Amino acid sequence: MNADAVWVQDSGRIDPIGLQMVDLQIARADGDKAQPMVTLPHVEVAEAAVDLKKRTLAAGRIFTRDGRIALVRGADGRIDLLDTLVDTLVDTRVDTLDNSRVDSPVVQAGTPREQKPAVDSQPTWQVDLGDFKLEGYALDFTDFQFSDPPAHIEAHEISASAQGVSTRTDTQAKVTFALLWSDRGHFNAEGTLTPAPLQAELKIDAAELDLRPVQPYIGQFLNLTVTRGGAATQGTLKIASSADQATNIHYAGQAALNDINAADSIKNRDFVSWKSLFLSGIDMSSAPLRVDIDEVALTDFFSRVVVYPDGTTNIKTILKPVAEDGPAGVRVKEDRSGAIRINTITLQGGTVDFMDRLVEPNVKAVLGDLGGHISGLASIRESRAEVLLRGTTGPQIPFEISGQINPLIEKPFLNMKIVFANIDLSAYAPYSGKYLGYELDKGQLSLNLDYHLENNLLVGQNKVAVDQLTLGAPVKSPQATKLPVKLAIALLKDSKGNIDLDLPVKGSLDDPKFSLGSAILTVLQNLIVDIVSAPFKMLGALFGGGEELQYLQFEPGSAETTDAAREKLVILAKALTERPALNLDIQGRIDPDADRNTLRRLRFERRLKNIKLRSLGRAVPIEEIEISPEERSALIRQAYEAADFPKPRDDKGNFKAITPDEMEKLLVTAIEISTDALRQLALARANAAKNHLIDAGGIAAGRLFVVDSDIQGGAGEEKHTSQVQFKVK
């Protein structure tokens, strides 16, 4: 070290000073001289002056080159070089100022910090620097605070210059700064700097800044490993501060993240990549917070979405849990108070690779050719950004997303339409086996979704169209629904093989139990339950006749269809024609009282006609025989006299004289109607309905099944009437 100075005792000045240091090293406090923290091969100070009374320091010129700085930040956040310098400045006492040259001095830390004497509070020194120049420096920074292995950042060819730097108020200096980042990228800054109050305006030019060295910092928030990629920016940085206002940092320019590839740190698989993410027209400030971007362009991007066997997704596992309290116990709270505006977001050449490993075999789908734009995004309540995104799923199967969004306000807004057309369901066959309990032979799906979100209230319309959905063999699955899925499909599928569903959903995002996916599944399940538990209600709503379409009413004792019954059969035939997958069970029923009494009456009338037929002496169809009122009493008396059943007698045992009306009652009551007769009546009713559906309705006989008759008739509220009951299957 060489130093020349003149001491002016009366004035307290040291003037002029010339200083040169060669091979200065600052070693670590542990005495490891082989790895010095600072190596300064060459430092020159010229035309310097110190005024101890006025506390001023001036230097005409400072020049240094080829320095090496190695910094280590420990797990406790302390940087070793700063600790050493503080220890040295406080504990080292300068006893003499030698004019001789000293080569390769080594400075080490002194006593521990807890033994340092208190530093007196002194007025601020005034510093003026005419010309400062630094060349050829290198920085090696190792950071153990956030990760092990630590972050390791290297910078080379560091250069800096400043002219006219001063701590005097409103003194402006010209500054430059440049470095090579990790042997690859470069960073350059040039402009003006005012230390007091802090003001700066710097033109920034940076390119190919390798992101891999900062991976440990990314790893604090994401289970994501950046395996490739670089950052670049060009613009103007302005810093403005004053004593009574917060410091405002303003940046205007453009930026890019290029050739990015990042992998899932847990599963070690590619997660996201893109060729270019370019931001142009950046205009942002910190106080108050404001972000204004003219255009964001993302090209040739890829993302992988995986559902793992335990039900988790790689998107969820990528995000590391954040404690409710942030660093130093500060509670983390989302801040939407800043003004944000993005004029246009453009997407081009995107691919999303989806795999669901929750089912076997795994389901794989690819959304490709993703492209479109989002325009007019802003963080003001009235703003609505227009969205139009298009792409394909599978081989040339298009989809489109369009509408308006505003995700930047406190309660996000969304009014969105999503349209998928003709998705081949064969790729999703494992879902059918697991959740429906049947193999999926074929089918195509089209979706037309319409969602509106405002004030945290979500209202959605899900229009679903399925074409030629065909289930195959049963699959044993504990997760399969117990609902009669095949019947539901048969009820929903029309004559062209189409199923059209409308699944409305509604819920509040303020409800922690609300989930869109579960809401849709609940609506779908309720729909299936409704249609399979009341199928004729659905058929009646579609084709007419209402829920009463499930039965035909007959006159007691009769199997002849009425006009009202035939009208129902016409509607039912139409429903079966439009639902060709449906089959029909037909069951005849009786009313035990009404049908039995009517059958007795009918047999009694037939007995009277047979008596008259015998008296005619000629063959006449029994249906053509008519009995006049004058003939009826005589015929009843003949039937009574011929009847073989106990007749009423008087006290002497003689047959009691009774009127024709009384005879008729006894004759009718004595007629026995067997169970088989009732069964035959019920069967005749069922066959009458079946034959009408075949002959007049054109329904294939193979779809109509007459089942065992119900002649019990039920009781109470379940009491049956004279009818035919239908059941779809």
TANORDA-V339100 format. One line per field, one symbol per residue. phi: phi as a letter, one per 20 degrees, with the letter a starting at -180 (. if undefined). A space follows every 10 residues. Layout:
phi = ???
This chain:
phi = .dbcbdedff emddbecccc dclfcdefff nfffcffccd fbcccclebc dffelccccf bccbblfccd dcdffeneef ffffffgffe eedeebdeef ecelfcdcfe fgffefffef fcgffecccf bcbccmeccc ddcefdabff fcdccclfcb bbcnfbeffm edceccbbbd elmceccccb rcbdfcffcb bcedccbleg effeggffff dcecdfeaqb dbbcrcdccc bbfdcffddc ccrbbbddle bcdffeelcg dbbbebcddd mfbccecffb cccfbdcdcl dcbddcdege nfdfffffff fdfgeeglme fecfddffec bcfbdddbme ccddcdefdc ffecbceclf aqbccnebed gefceecbcc accmfmdebb cbqcbbeeeg dgdbbcdccd clfffffdgg ffffddnbfd eaqcccccdc cccblmddcc ddedccdlfc edffcfbfef feffffffff fefefenecd ccdfcbadff efefbfffff ffffffffgf feecffffff ffdonmfffe bdedfgmdde feffffffff ffffffffcf eedceccfcc dgeffffffg ffffffffff ffffffmbec ggfefddegf efffffffff fefdbgdfce fenegefceg ffffffffff fedfffffff ffffffffff fffffeemef ffedcedgfd dfnmbmfefe dfbdddbeb
